[in-house]
Amino acid sequence: TMRAGMFAKLTSYVVPPDEPEEEAPRTLEASAHARAASLWARAREATGLQPTPREDIVDQVCPNLSFKQRLYAFCFCFCVSLAISVTSMFSMAQLIAGNPAPFAVKYTLGNVLSLLSTGFIIGPKRQIKNMTDPSRSVSAAVYVLAMVATLLSALALHKALLVLLCILAQFGAMAWYILSYIPFGRRVATRFVNNFL
């Protein structure tokens, strides 16, 4: 027994104690994302660039979504927005007859859902950051305000002409917003309009 006790004591110095099981290795995608985030954080720290208050607010408000969740949400919103936009055209006669509510609600709801669909495919954080970017913030704000004004004009004021003007503002702001993503898109559109006029 004395030999057994000494043997156990000696082996305790040579054989390391049992280590806890390692965590399951992360997937390649998750580790690559973590490395990229770490590199970005180190680069910002090294250059003295800190997140802007706008980015901080967006990061806190919008949750992270998986690619699968984004794809499902995009497909759902896009299909529903397309269906609503198509059915809004059937309400054009009611708009002309002085009942703007059906057309205005369907058209605006279709635009809201299409905006949400693109937000899901690129991610809500990036969508809001893109919309609040200085080069797009004015057109995005006009677009959103025009949608609100369209609904107010149709549901509260019942003015068909005002609804039509708000819908034209929606269309113009949306076109200007989309052109900001196309290289030289706004410049080409401005030249075209100037030549046309």
Secondary structure as GFF3:
##gff-version 3
##sequence-region A 1 197
A	DSSP	alpha_helix	2	14	.	.	.	ID=ss1
A	DSSP	alpha_helix	28	47	.	.	.	ID=ss2
A	DSSP	alpha_helix	53	61	.	.	.	ID=ss3
A	DSSP	alpha_helix	67	88	.	.	.	ID=ss4
A	DSSP	three_ten_helix	89	91	.	.	.	ID=ss5
A	DSSP	alpha_helix	92	96	.	.	.	ID=ss6
A	DSSP	alpha_helix	101	122	.	.	.	ID=ss7
A	DSSP	alpha_helix	124	131	.	.	.	ID=ss8
A	DSSP	alpha_helix	137	152	.	.	.	ID=ss9
A	DSSP	pi_helix	153	157	.	.	.	ID=ss10
A	DSSP	alpha_helix	160	179	.	.	.	ID=ss11
A	DSSP	alpha_helix	185	196	.	.	.	ID=ss12
###
